[in-house]
Amino acid sequence: MPRFARLFEAAADTLTAYYQSIAEGNLDHLMSLWIDEEFVSCIRADGAHLHGLDAIRAGFAQRFESLRLTIEALDIRVYDSLGTVVYAIVEAHRVGNAETATLVFATYVMVHDRGEWRIAHIHASPMPEDTAAQFTAKLRHGHGQLH
């Protein structure tokens, strides 16, 4: 059983590496986390739709030139099977040194390929203001996340 537990922990390591790459603006490291297939896609919280490795690289390169973003996972739900892990996450996106963050719903689809977990798809959307207010109120009052 520990072998399977470590298998899925490694997917979490890939997600952590993604967050770190975003915070550092490290494009090469970010791109090393994606599966080497042209079907990959990324829909960022800013609305950009990026399809294929070249478009993803170009989109993040442009973004890294104009701003620094940090992402903090606030609520994580994990759905896993032998070859796929899906993360449904509430994230706080903070630009630069801003005190306030934008709350975002994000889904990460990771696939196990040649012994490593790689990102196949990301979809992020800003959380509606009403939902964000409810979420932050629950966090402030110590009631946990959405559930």
C-alpha positions in Angstrom: 0.0 0.0 0.0 2.7 2.6 0.7 3.9 2.3 -2.9 0.5 3.6 -4.1 0.4 6.4 -1.5 3.8 7.6 -2.7 2.6 7.4 -6.3 -0.1 10.0 -5.6 2.1 12.1 -3.4 4.4 12.6 -6.4 1.4 14.3 -8.2 1.2 16.7 -5.3 5.0 17.4 -5.8 4.3 18.3 -9.4 1.6 20.8 -8.3 3.9 22.3 -5.7 6.6 22.7 -8.4 4.1 24.4 -10.6 3.2 27.0 -7.9 7.0 27.5 -7.3 7.7 28.0 -11.0 4.9 30.6 -11.2 6.2 32.5 -8.2 9.8 32.5 -9.5 8.8 33.3 -13.1 10.9 30.2 -14.1 9.6 29.4 -17.6 11.9 26.4 -18.3 11.0 24.7 -15.0 7.3 25.4 -15.6 7.4 23.8 -19.0 9.2 20.8 -17.8 6.1 19.9 -15.7 3.8 19.5 -18.8 3.4 16.2 -20.6 5.1 16.3 -23.9 1.9 16.1 -26.0 0.3 18.6 -28.2 -3.2 18.0 -26.7 -2.2 20.0 -23.5 -4.2 23.0 -22.7 -4.4 25.8 -20.2 -7.2 28.2 -19.5 -5.8 30.8 -17.2 -7.8 32.9 -14.7 -7.1 36.0 -16.8 -9.2 34.3 -19.6 -6.3 33.3 -21.8 -6.9 30.0 -23.7 -3.6 28.3 -24.5 -3.6 25.1 -26.6 -0.4 23.1 -27.2 3.1 23.4 -25.7 4.2 26.3 -27.9 1.2 28.4 -27.0 1.5 27.6 -23.3 5.2 28.6 -23.4 4.5 31.8 -25.3 1.6 32.7 -23.0 3.5 32.3 -19.8 6.6 34.0 -21.2 4.6 37.0 -21.9 2.9 36.9 -18.5 6.2 36.6 -16.7 7.5 39.7 -18.5 4.6 41.8 -17.2 3.9 40.6 -13.7 4.8 38.3 -10.8 2.1 36.1 -9.5 2.0 33.9 -6.4 -0.6 31.2 -5.9 -1.7 29.8 -2.5 -3.9 26.8 -2.3 -6.7 27.3 0.2 -8.9 24.3 -0.3 -7.8 21.2 -2.2 -10.0 18.3 -3.4 -8.3 15.3 -5.0 -9.8 12.7 -7.4 -7.3 10.0 -8.4 -7.1 6.8 -10.3 -4.2 4.7 -11.3 -3.0 7.0 -14.2 -4.8 10.3 -13.6 -5.1 12.8 -10.7 -7.5 15.7 -10.8 -7.2 18.5 -8.4 -10.1 20.9 -7.7 -8.6 23.8 -5.8 -9.7 27.2 -4.4 -6.6 29.4 -4.8 -5.6 32.9 -3.8 -3.8 34.6 -6.7 -1.7 37.6 -5.5 0.0 39.9 -8.1 3.3 41.3 -6.9 3.3 42.4 -3.3 -0.5 43.2 -3.3 -2.2 42.8 0.1 -5.4 41.5 -1.5 -5.8 38.4 -3.5 -8.2 37.2 -6.2 -9.9 34.0 -5.3 -9.9 31.5 -8.2 -11.4 28.0 -8.8 -8.7 25.9 -10.5 -8.7 22.4 -11.9 -5.5 20.6 -12.7 -5.5 17.3 -14.6 -2.3 15.3 -14.2 -1.3 12.1 -16.0 1.3 9.5 -15.0 3.7 9.2 -17.9 7.0 7.2 -17.9 7.2 7.2 -14.1 6.4 10.9 -13.6 3.4 13.0 -13.0 2.9 15.7 -15.7 0.3 18.4 -16.2 -2.1 17.8 -19.1 -4.7 20.5 -18.5 -5.3 23.5 -16.3 -8.6 25.4 -16.1 -8.8 28.4 -13.8 -11.7 30.9 -13.4 -12.1 33.8 -11.0 -14.5 33.0 -8.2 -17.8 35.0 -8.3 -17.7 37.9 -5.7 -20.6 36.5 -3.7 -19.0 33.1 -3.4 -15.6 34.7 -2.6 -17.2 36.7 0.2 -18.8 33.6 1.7 -15.6 31.6 1.4 -13.5 34.3 3.1 -16.1 34.7 5.9 -15.9 31.0 6.7 -12.1 31.1 6.7 -12.2 34.1 9.1 -14.6 32.4 11.5 -12.7 29.2 11.5 -15.4 27.1 9.9 -13.0 25.6 7.3 -13.4 25.9 3.6 -16.5 25.5 1.5 -17.7 22.2 3.0 
